[in-house]
Structure formats: C-alpha cells, structure tokens
Amino acid sequence: MVRIRISEVVKRIKFWKSADRIGPDIPLTHWRLHFKSTMVTLCKSKFRHFGQGAEFRPGAYAVSCSNISLGDNVVIRPGTMLFASPTGKLEGGAIVIEDNVLLGAGIHFYTNYHKFSDPTIPIYFQGYDEVEQDGSIVIRHGSWIGANVILLRGVTIGNNSVVAAGSVVTKTVPPYVVVAGVPARVIRKLN
C-alpha cells in the first residue's frame, strides 16, 4: 500500500493555490471552469485581462496567466495551451488575444525557447533563451485561428486574418490574409 505524507499534500495544495496557471494539472481550480460564474471569477483573478463574454473551457492550459490578456468574446477551447513567459523574467513574452478572435481547439502558443548554445551541457540545464526583441504573441481583432495551430515567439496575426488548421506560424502575418502550412505562408488575400 502506498502512503502519501501529509506534508506532501499540504505542499501540493499550497502550490495549487499560488500557481500562476490554470489547467487540468491544477485540480483545486480546474473544477471551477465547468461553471460559468466560477470560471469568470477565477479567470478575472488570474489573467492580466479577461474580457466581456470571454471563456476559458475545461481541458485548456494557461501558464503565466498574469502575462496573458484575453479580449471580449474570446473562447479558449479544450486542448489549447497558452505558454506565456513569467512576468518580469523575459522581455516581452506576453500573449495578447484581442476582441472577437475565433479560436479552434488545440492551439499552442509558445513565447519562450530553451537555450541550446552549449553542446557540453544538457539542454535541460541551460534554461530559457532571453531573446533581445519582444517575444510576445499578439492576435489582432477579428482573426480566426484554426484548430491545432502552433504560434511561436514574436508573432503577430494581423486584423481579420485566417490561419488554417494545423499551420505553424513562425513569422508575423499581415492583416486580411489567409496563411497555411508549415511554416505558414500567405496563400490568399482577403479583399
């Protein structure tokens, strides 16, 4: 029989209460996402900004919530992962999703990279790369990001642009275009 130490339980609960994150790995707060009133209260307390009509659905993850802003009518669907940089740790590294952005399920946002410059040290021990330019990800109003898209550090998606499902976005996308592929490229202009 496996025994759990009380000190281990207490330590875990303290972490869950203080964590700057939301997701299934934080059961103390994750249950609150199943009910609109408790979801809104939790998200307003965790995120930098949580807009009117925004939702954060069960099964989604957000790391460094205090560096994430969700605009009006933005719905974060299950399987989505928002990985912002901890506030004050890296220059930029925020995630900003403006008003009326449509998001599919399973989208991944990554604002930092692991260092890998020293081949004599395992990457695990090298920490995060502090890039000079702003590493934030910004999704401008009215855009549509399809399911299972990956958005990398420093990317901005222009107003009313579409990112096709399964794309990997490594560079800024201008407004009023459709991008697709790995890496994502403009395949059509919206007139």
VENGI-V427482 format. One record per backbone hydrogen bond with DSSP energy under -1.0 kcal/mol. NH is the residue of the N-H (numbers start at 1). CO is the residue of the C=O. E is the energy in kcal/mol with one decimal. If there is no record, write none. Layout:
nh->{NH | NH}
co->{CO | CO}
e->{E | E}
This chain:
nh->{9 | 10 | 11 | 12 | 13 | 14 | 15 | 16 | 17 | 18 | 19 | 21 | 22 | 26 | 29 | 30 | 31 | 32 | 33 | 34 | 35 | 39 | 40 | 41 | 42 | 43 | 44 | 45 | 46 | 47 | 48 | 48 | 49 | 51 | 54 | 55 | 57 | 60 | 61 | 62 | 63 | 64 | 65 | 67 | 68 | 69 | 70 | 71 | 73 | 74 | 76 | 79 | 80 | 81 | 82 | 83 | 84 | 85 | 89 | 95 | 96 | 97 | 98 | 100 | 102 | 104 | 106 | 108 | 109 | 110 | 111 | 115 | 121 | 125 | 126 | 129 | 131 | 137 | 138 | 139 | 140 | 142 | 143 | 144 | 145 | 146 | 148 | 150 | 151 | 152 | 154 | 155 | 157 | 158 | 160 | 161 | 162 | 163 | 164 | 166 | 167 | 168 | 169 | 173 | 176 | 178 | 179 | 180 | 184 | 185 | 187 | 188 | 190}
co->{5 | 6 | 7 | 8 | 9 | 10 | 11 | 12 | 13 | 14 | 15 | 19 | 62 | 23 | 26 | 26 | 27 | 29 | 30 | 31 | 32 | 35 | 36 | 37 | 38 | 39 | 40 | 41 | 42 | 43 | 65 | 68 | 68 | 70 | 51 | 74 | 76 | 57 | 80 | 22 | 82 | 20 | 20 | 64 | 65 | 95 | 49 | 97 | 52 | 71 | 55 | 59 | 77 | 107 | 61 | 109 | 63 | 93 | 86 | 67 | 137 | 69 | 139 | 72 | 143 | 145 | 78 | 149 | 81 | 151 | 83 | 127 | 118 | 122 | 123 | 113 | 129 | 94 | 155 | 96 | 157 | 99 | 140 | 161 | 102 | 163 | 105 | 167 | 108 | 169 | 135 | 152 | 138 | 173 | 141 | 158 | 177 | 144 | 179 | 147 | 164 | 181 | 150 | 156 | 159 | 188 | 162 | 185 | 168 | 180 | 178 | 178 | 176}
e->{-1.8 | -2.8 | -2.3 | -2.2 | -2.5 | -2.3 | -2.0 | -2.5 | -2.1 | -1.9 | -2.0 | -1.0 | -2.2 | -2.3 | -1.5 | -2.4 | -1.0 | -1.6 | -1.8 | -1.5 | -1.1 | -2.9 | -2.6 | -1.9 | -2.4 | -2.8 | -2.6 | -1.4 | -1.5 | -2.6 | -1.3 | -1.7 | -1.2 | -2.6 | -1.7 | -2.5 | -2.8 | -1.4 | -2.8 | -2.6 | -3.2 | -1.8 | -1.8 | -2.2 | -2.2 | -2.7 | -2.8 | -2.4 | -2.1 | -1.3 | -2.8 | -1.8 | -1.7 | -2.8 | -2.1 | -2.2 | -2.1 | -2.7 | -2.2 | -2.1 | -2.8 | -2.7 | -2.9 | -2.8 | -2.8 | -2.4 | -1.2 | -2.7 | -3.0 | -2.3 | -1.9 | -2.9 | -1.6 | -1.9 | -1.6 | -3.0 | -1.2 | -2.6 | -2.2 | -2.9 | -2.7 | -1.5 | -1.2 | -2.6 | -2.8 | -2.8 | -2.2 | -2.3 | -3.0 | -2.2 | -1.0 | -1.2 | -2.8 | -1.8 | -1.8 | -1.4 | -2.7 | -2.6 | -3.0 | -2.0 | -1.7 | -2.0 | -3.2 | -3.0 | -2.5 | -2.9 | -2.7 | -2.0 | -2.8 | -2.3 | -3.1 | -1.3 | -3.0}
